[in-house]
Amino acid sequence: MYQFSYADVQTDSVADAKDREKQLLNRSIDLLATASKVGVGSLEAVQALHFTNRLWTTFIEDLGSPDNALPKELRANLISIGLWLLREAEEVRQGRSDNFEGLIEVSQIIRDGIQ
């Protein structure tokens, strides 16, 4: 029979959550990179922007929750970054921008910062 302490389970849960966040950011980055190659008006662009929008909307909701354990200042900074990503993705979606590279770079920085 296995016995785990609460701290072990909680540490695993945090590590699992961080791994899932990295995987989701990787997926968003991959979709955005493909969209960048194919072009703004492509189906790939629509899919990439939709996925990125859903991902960051979820992240922002979680970061705004009082249950989120991250420091308040870090949460506020990540929310600001997320709002920029959402605005920039909307600019691309509306055809007013083709800044896939900016979306990719910022997403990579966030992904690489998850420890």
Backbone bond lengths (Angstrom), bond angles and torsions (degrees), N, CA, C in turn:
res aa  C-N    CA-C-N  psi(-1)  N-CA   C-N-CA  omega(-1)  CA-C   N-CA-C  phi
1 M - - - 1.443 - - 1.529 108.46 -
2 Y 1.326 115.79 138.67 1.455 121.59 179.71 1.515 110.01 -95.47
3 Q 1.311 115.46 140.75 1.449 120.32 174.90 1.520 107.94 -128.71
4 F 1.307 115.44 127.37 1.448 121.38 179.32 1.514 108.95 -120.07
5 S 1.308 114.97 142.58 1.462 118.00 174.45 1.518 108.50 -78.96
6 Y 1.310 115.69 158.43 1.462 121.11 178.08 1.527 110.07 -57.98
7 A 1.330 117.22 -39.67 1.468 121.52 -178.98 1.528 110.36 -62.97
8 D 1.350 117.52 -39.08 1.467 120.45 178.62 1.519 110.89 -64.54
9 V 1.311 116.42 -44.60 1.459 120.99 -179.95 1.522 110.16 -64.95
10 Q 1.326 116.38 -42.95 1.457 120.22 -179.57 1.526 110.61 -64.69
11 T 1.328 118.04 -40.89 1.461 121.82 178.47 1.522 110.18 -62.96
12 D 1.329 116.72 -43.41 1.465 120.49 177.42 1.522 110.55 -61.95
13 S 1.320 117.22 -41.28 1.459 120.70 -179.36 1.521 111.38 -63.60
14 V 1.325 117.25 -41.31 1.454 121.27 178.40 1.524 109.78 -66.04
15 A 1.326 116.69 -43.53 1.465 120.64 179.20 1.528 110.52 -63.39
16 D 1.323 116.91 -40.76 1.462 120.93 177.61 1.522 111.42 -63.73
17 A 1.323 116.38 -42.21 1.468 120.58 179.90 1.525 110.13 -63.86
18 K 1.313 117.51 -43.20 1.465 120.88 178.86 1.529 110.78 -64.19
19 D 1.315 116.48 -38.93 1.465 120.16 177.85 1.529 110.66 -64.14
20 R 1.326 116.90 -41.89 1.472 120.59 177.73 1.529 110.80 -63.69
21 E 1.332 116.61 -41.18 1.466 119.80 178.39 1.528 110.64 -61.41
22 K 1.323 116.63 -43.54 1.469 120.53 177.85 1.522 110.90 -61.98
23 Q 1.330 116.85 -43.53 1.465 120.77 179.39 1.529 110.90 -61.66
24 L 1.317 117.07 -42.80 1.460 120.63 179.22 1.524 111.42 -65.77
25 L 1.319 116.87 -41.22 1.461 119.85 176.96 1.526 110.68 -65.35
26 N 1.330 117.25 -39.54 1.471 120.18 175.83 1.523 110.99 -60.16
27 R 1.308 116.58 -42.19 1.471 120.72 178.88 1.524 110.39 -62.67
28 S 1.315 116.85 -44.74 1.456 121.18 178.51 1.530 110.43 -61.27
29 I 1.317 116.49 -45.46 1.468 121.53 179.78 1.525 110.61 -61.38
30 D 1.329 117.04 -44.64 1.468 120.81 179.13 1.527 111.04 -61.49
31 L 1.331 116.21 -44.74 1.466 119.78 179.21 1.528 111.30 -63.49
32 L 1.323 116.94 -41.92 1.463 120.86 179.48 1.530 111.18 -66.21
33 A 1.323 117.41 -37.67 1.462 120.77 178.81 1.524 110.64 -64.90
34 T 1.312 116.81 -42.89 1.467 120.91 177.15 1.525 109.99 -63.16
35 A 1.323 116.53 -45.14 1.468 121.07 179.79 1.523 110.91 -61.05
36 S 1.314 116.80 -38.14 1.462 121.02 179.82 1.528 110.92 -61.53
37 K 1.321 116.18 -38.86 1.470 121.08 -179.78 1.525 111.86 -71.60
38 V 1.330 116.18 -38.15 1.467 120.98 -174.58 1.526 112.12 -83.08
39 G 1.332 116.65 -36.64 1.453 119.86 177.01 1.515 114.17 124.77
40 V 1.320 114.41 160.10 1.469 122.85 -174.23 1.528 112.67 -60.88
41 G 1.299 118.54 -40.94 1.458 120.72 -174.63 1.515 114.87 -85.92
42 S 1.307 117.81 9.32 1.465 121.54 -174.31 1.527 112.99 -84.05
43 L 1.315 115.31 161.93 1.461 121.22 173.51 1.526 109.73 -61.15
44 E 1.325 116.73 -37.31 1.466 120.60 178.64 1.531 111.12 -61.08
45 A 1.323 116.30 -38.25 1.465 119.85 177.91 1.525 110.83 -65.37
46 V 1.310 116.32 -43.96 1.471 120.35 178.72 1.524 110.00 -59.49
47 Q 1.328 116.64 -46.09 1.462 120.72 -179.48 1.528 111.63 -64.40
48 A 1.331 116.74 -43.24 1.463 121.02 -179.18 1.525 111.18 -64.30
49 L 1.317 116.42 -44.58 1.457 120.42 -178.77 1.523 111.51 -68.12
50 H 1.321 116.51 -38.31 1.469 120.25 177.88 1.531 110.45 -64.65
51 F 1.324 116.58 -45.83 1.464 120.33 179.77 1.529 110.40 -62.14
52 T 1.324 116.46 -46.06 1.458 121.44 -179.69 1.524 110.81 -61.95
53 N 1.308 116.50 -40.60 1.459 121.27 178.47 1.530 110.95 -62.69
54 R 1.303 116.81 -48.45 1.475 120.20 179.58 1.525 111.21 -62.40
55 L 1.333 116.22 -42.39 1.456 121.00 -178.80 1.528 111.15 -61.19
56 W 1.337 116.40 -50.15 1.459 119.33 -176.34 1.523 112.19 -74.07
57 T 1.297 118.00 -28.90 1.466 119.76 173.86 1.532 109.45 -63.07
58 T 1.316 116.68 -42.72 1.465 121.42 177.96 1.521 111.00 -65.62
59 F 1.341 116.64 -45.46 1.459 119.91 178.03 1.527 111.23 -58.51
60 I 1.319 116.69 -45.66 1.473 120.83 -178.02 1.530 110.42 -63.33
61 E 1.320 116.93 -42.01 1.472 119.57 177.36 1.520 110.63 -60.45
62 D 1.341 116.75 -43.58 1.457 120.59 -179.98 1.534 111.11 -66.35
63 L 1.325 116.08 -42.23 1.467 119.79 179.96 1.526 111.80 -65.03
64 G 1.302 117.77 -28.92 1.459 121.92 179.15 1.512 113.95 -81.20
65 S 1.311 116.53 -8.72 1.463 120.68 -178.47 1.530 110.69 -75.45
66 P 1.334 116.62 137.48 1.472 119.09 176.65 1.530 112.20 -65.35
67 D 1.318 117.47 -16.61 1.466 121.56 179.19 1.525 112.71 -80.66
68 N 1.330 117.42 -11.31 1.457 120.94 -179.68 1.527 108.68 -68.39
69 A 1.335 116.35 129.82 1.463 121.56 -172.90 1.531 114.12 -86.70
70 L 1.326 118.07 -5.88 1.460 119.39 179.23 1.525 110.23 -67.30
71 P 1.327 117.32 152.60 1.468 119.97 176.28 1.528 110.67 -58.07
72 K 1.312 115.06 145.33 1.465 121.71 -174.35 1.530 112.37 -56.58
73 E 1.328 117.71 -43.29 1.468 120.93 -178.83 1.527 111.26 -65.19
74 L 1.322 116.86 -41.41 1.461 120.32 177.82 1.523 110.61 -63.69
75 R 1.321 116.06 -42.82 1.467 119.89 177.90 1.524 110.90 -59.50
76 A 1.331 116.76 -44.51 1.469 121.09 179.92 1.530 110.49 -62.26
77 N 1.327 116.61 -42.63 1.462 119.96 178.83 1.522 111.74 -63.87
78 L 1.323 116.86 -42.34 1.465 120.27 179.29 1.529 111.35 -67.20
79 I 1.309 117.08 -36.49 1.465 120.31 175.95 1.530 109.60 -62.42
80 S 1.324 117.11 -43.77 1.473 120.67 178.15 1.524 111.37 -60.72
81 I 1.313 116.03 -43.19 1.467 120.24 178.16 1.524 109.68 -64.12
82 G 1.317 116.51 -43.49 1.461 120.42 179.08 1.516 112.49 -61.28
83 L 1.331 116.22 -40.83 1.470 119.67 177.89 1.522 110.70 -64.83
84 W 1.329 117.68 -37.93 1.467 120.25 176.15 1.531 110.11 -62.52
85 L 1.341 116.01 -45.25 1.466 119.95 179.16 1.529 111.34 -59.24
86 L 1.325 116.19 -42.42 1.467 119.78 179.13 1.521 111.29 -64.64
87 R 1.334 116.90 -43.08 1.472 120.33 178.93 1.527 110.66 -64.61
88 E 1.313 116.49 -44.34 1.465 120.20 -178.63 1.536 110.68 -66.05
89 A 1.324 117.16 -40.06 1.463 120.53 177.01 1.530 110.47 -62.21
90 E 1.323 116.99 -37.83 1.464 120.59 177.82 1.527 110.78 -67.01
91 E 1.318 117.32 -38.45 1.472 120.96 176.48 1.530 110.38 -60.91
92 V 1.313 116.19 -42.57 1.468 120.28 177.73 1.526 109.53 -65.40
93 R 1.315 116.25 -45.88 1.470 120.35 -179.29 1.527 111.45 -58.92
94 Q 1.326 116.53 -38.46 1.461 121.17 -179.18 1.531 112.60 -78.77
95 G 1.337 117.04 -4.11 1.456 120.78 179.47 1.517 113.86 81.02
96 R 1.321 117.43 11.82 1.467 121.15 179.64 1.520 112.16 -91.09
97 S 1.313 116.77 -4.70 1.458 122.12 -178.85 1.524 108.47 -153.54
98 D 1.314 115.18 158.60 1.458 120.34 171.64 1.526 109.38 -130.05
99 N 1.313 115.81 33.77 1.462 123.34 -172.56 1.529 113.06 -79.80
100 F 1.321 116.23 53.95 1.462 119.20 174.91 1.529 110.36 -62.26
101 E 1.337 116.13 -37.58 1.465 120.16 -177.62 1.519 111.84 -60.92
102 G 1.326 117.80 -40.59 1.461 120.73 177.35 1.519 111.43 -62.94
103 L 1.330 115.79 -43.61 1.464 120.35 178.21 1.528 110.68 -61.94
104 I 1.325 115.69 -41.67 1.467 120.74 -179.43 1.527 110.31 -66.29
105 E 1.322 116.89 -48.41 1.467 120.66 -176.86 1.522 112.03 -61.15
106 V 1.321 117.30 -45.91 1.460 120.32 -179.98 1.533 110.24 -65.09
107 S 1.320 117.13 -40.63 1.465 120.57 178.51 1.537 110.78 -63.66
108 Q 1.330 116.65 -38.54 1.470 119.79 178.00 1.520 110.80 -65.74
109 I 1.306 117.16 -40.43 1.473 120.35 178.73 1.529 110.19 -62.10
110 I 1.318 116.34 -44.96 1.473 119.98 179.02 1.527 109.92 -63.40
111 R 1.323 116.34 -47.17 1.478 120.04 179.77 1.525 110.54 -57.90
112 D 1.320 116.79 -46.01 1.465 120.49 -177.45 1.525 112.83 -68.32
113 G 1.322 116.53 -20.58 1.456 121.09 178.75 1.513 114.37 -83.66
114 I 1.322 117.41 -9.78 1.463 120.54 179.33 1.526 108.11 -76.52
115 Q 1.329 115.75 120.38 1.473 119.98 -177.03 1.495 111.53 -120.48
